[in-house]
Amino acid sequence: MPRPVKYPEYADLPPKEKHAAQKKRWFDNKKQDPEEAERIRNRNAENKRRSRARQLLQKQQGTGGDSTSEQPPPKRHRITKSDATGPSHSAGLSDTSNNVGSPKVLDATLPAGPSSNTTGPDHSAGPADPSHITELSTVPDDRTSTAHVIGLSNVVHDLIHIDPVLSDLHKAESRQYANISVTTNTHSTRDACTMTELSLVLNNSSLPENDPIPPSPSSTLTDLDVVLPVNNDLASHMLGSEVPKESETVRWSDGSITVVPCILKDGVNLCRDDANTVKNFAKLPESRPGSEYVKHVHFRDWRSKPAELRELITVTLRKNKAIVIREMETPEHATLDVDYLEDHYGVSPYMRVVIHDVEERTKDYSNPYKAGTVEQFIGDIHDPSKIQCVLDVPSAQGGLPPFLSTLDHGIVNGWNQTTNDCPVGDQVHPDNFTIRGWSLFHHGGFLTYPHHDSDGSATYVKVKIGMKKWLLFWPKDEHLISRTALIKLAELLTDYEKNRKYIESTWHIEVITLLSGDFLVQPPGQFHAVYTPVKTLADGGHALNFEWLHLTELSRYLDIKKGKSFTNQMHEHTLETLQRMVVNLPRINRRIRIYTRPLIALCVMVLQAHKYLAAGSDKKKSLDTNSTGRARAISKAIIECFWQDLDSAIKTYRKPGTSQTDSGDLISREALQSCLESFTHF
């Protein structure tokens, strides 16, 4: 009996056409999975970059610095011969290590790591011709791991071997901090830049071999990746103008140098605790592509694939991981002042705001607030005796970018699609809408201690001007710990300096440097700390999603126990939005996936709403709104249909051995539709 043919429709094709058709079919099947599709794109992009790098190397070796030479490059194993010709380069290296006049730096770089235990090549030739280099900037997906050289015959991201001409970089500038105003000699096409020092080193161990989450194409590291540690001085221009000239500085693990918090009174730094914490934060590792906990992508690879990007974000957050998208917007080279806020946000300089003041915080940690105006806050940026921020400036016109807006099921499904089933009453909390978009204003040197955002929403943030050091915390062995154990671990974070050693042994911590245009989304309940080393404007918001609701429930559970300790801002709006998400279930979008644990969590939070009032909130107020009755009826019907009763559902949800972050199995949409069919009648 002949062996069955796998693809009988291709049986009559010539061998080459048959192979091409089978290959195309295989790729089409693979691309149905978003992560597998990205993995394929990564591999293709990496192959192109390596090919370009090899071609550039061949041209450099073949010309030997003589532009008139017609000698072809020597043949090498597995390298394609390049017919292109490039500009002539004279080998050499100029000394760019002059640090005269730079501030005293506390080098907090980790003693071990991909960029700290390697040495660069020794170049002794004369100076290179800088005319061949028009720009050098670091690719934002990995600020210290790839070079981007423009002005050569090819654009090279990952150079396998580097011609010494590329080491003469003292006149080049870094995209990494180009949006931060520093008085320097700037490139003619940039508004501002920071002078940098760069050295070339080879790194063979930047990422783990088995990467569970594929890195983005622009930051995939090869086995011969060139790492450029960047010595970016973000402190000097602030000394004496925005912070005391006696302020200490610290070098972070990504090579950047920042001030540490300092308010001097009679020669004593009132921010000693903040300063020590920042110094210790600076020692922590920078998050890299390939991280087990953070997905790194570059927007250029997803610009034309908004649906796939939404899917990637959804899946990433459902697994309790964060995602950072580099350069979602073009970096802004602007100054944070009243004119910018009026022109771009319509914010009046006379708008009343609540200012968080660091000096007041040193007196009473629970009450750091001062009344003021936007104009007063902006004016105090250049007062070295003040470090302040303004949180949650309402920006309802902001929110998620339009191509990501459908990620927010609370608004899109909960509010937009239920007003006919449940008309909006007069007891709607304004936070249901105002927290969907907000802005943050910060002076340089402001430290926000570890916390999580209250009431169970995912948080997204996009830096407009300046930068942030965003630290994310995950309990080690999080899939094994109980809810009670998680609370005990979280309590350690409320006093970081006192518990630092134990925290670092029980929590996994990564630093994400967010620059202008970068976009971060973190899952509900994500513990995080933030250091803002320069004056910064950032936009952000919160979102609820049917696939993340198990994390929403866990976050709100923590608020029940330690609401005042675990969060820096209290919100009490979520119940109404959750109820409307339940009301939407009988008519829910066909493309939305429903998982067992998020569905149980949603029903329990609606049926036992009184048990999810955060510590410190008003427990006497009524929880009933126009949507309450219908939401409870639908929740009860779901529980009885799938789990018989509420107790059985809760036991399933908290089954021993089940990870707190596991979403469980998919719910049959046919079964759900049948269960809720009676709620679709007019």
HELIX and SHEET records of a PDB file:
HELIX    1   1 PRO A    8  TYR A   10  5                                   3    
HELIX    2   2 PRO A   15  LYS A   30  1                                  16    
HELIX    3   3 PRO A   34  THR A   63  1                                  30    
HELIX    4   4 PRO A  130  HIS A  132  5                                   3    
HELIX    5   5 PRO A  164  SER A  167  5                                   4    
HELIX    6   6 ARG A  175  TYR A  177  5                                   3    
HELIX    7   7 PRO A  217  SER A  219  5                                   3    
HELIX    8   8 SER A  236  MET A  238  5                                   3    
HELIX    9   9 ARG A  272  PHE A  281  1                                  10    
HELIX   10  10 PHE A  299  ASP A  301  5                                   3    
HELIX   11  11 PRO A  306  ARG A  318  1                                  13    
HELIX   12  12 VAL A  338  TYR A  345  1                                   8    
HELIX   13  13 VAL A  358  LYS A  363  1                                   6    
HELIX   14  14 VAL A  374  GLY A  379  1                                   6    
HELIX   15  15 ASP A  380  HIS A  382  5                                   3    
HELIX   16  16 PRO A  402  LEU A  407  5                                   6    
HELIX   17  17 HIS A  409  HIS A  409  1                                   1    
HELIX   18  18 GLY A  410  TRP A  415  3                                   6    
HELIX   19  19 ASP A  431  THR A  434  1                                   4    
HELIX   20  20 SER A  454  GLY A  456  5                                   3    
HELIX   21  21 ARG A  483  LEU A  492  1                                  10    
HELIX   22  22 LEU A  493  ASP A  495  5                                   3    
HELIX   23  23 TYR A  496  THR A  506  1                                  11    
HELIX   24  24 PHE A  546  TRP A  548  5                                   3    
HELIX   25  25 LEU A  549  PHE A  566  1                                  18    
HELIX   26  26 THR A  574  ASN A  584  1                                  11    
HELIX   27  27 LEU A  585  ARG A  587  5                                   3    
HELIX   28  28 THR A  596  LEU A  607  1                                  12    
HELIX   29  29 ALA A  609  TYR A  612  5                                   4    
HELIX   30  30 THR A  628  TRP A  643  1                                  16    
HELIX   31  31 LEU A  646  TYR A  653  1                                   8    
HELIX   32  32 ARG A  669  CYS A  675  1                                   7    
HELIX   33  33 GLU A  677  THR A  680  5                                   4    
SHEET    1   A 3 VAL A 105  ASP A 107  0                                        
SHEET    2   A 3 THR A 249  ARG A 251  1                                        
SHEET    3   A 3 ILE A 257  VAL A 259 -1                                        
SHEET    1   B 2 GLU A 135  THR A 138  0                                        
SHEET    2   B 2 ALA A 147  ILE A 150 -1                                        
SHEET    1   C 2 VAL A 201  ASN A 203  0                                        
SHEET    2   C 2 ASP A 225  VAL A 227 -1                                        
SHEET    1   D 2 LEU A 264  LYS A 265  0                                        
SHEET    2   D 2 VAL A 268  ASN A 269 -1                                        
SHEET    1   E 9 VAL A 294  HIS A 298  0                                        
SHEET    2   E 9 ALA A 322  ARG A 326  1                                        
SHEET    3   E 9 PHE A 519  GLN A 522 -1                                        
SHEET    4   E 9 ALA A 458  ILE A 465 -1                                        
SHEET    5   E 9 THR A 536  ALA A 543 -1                                        
SHEET    6   E 9 TRP A 438  HIS A 442 -1                                        
SHEET    7   E 9 GLN A 388  PRO A 394 -1                                        
SHEET    8   E 9 ARG A 352  ASP A 357 -1                                        
SHEET    9   E 9 TYR A 369  THR A 373 -1                                        
SHEET    1   F 4 PHE A 446  HIS A 451  0                                        
SHEET    2   F 4 PHE A 527  THR A 532 -1                                        
SHEET    3   F 4 MET A 467  PRO A 475 -1                                        
SHEET    4   F 4 TRP A 507  LEU A 515 -1                                        
END                                                                             
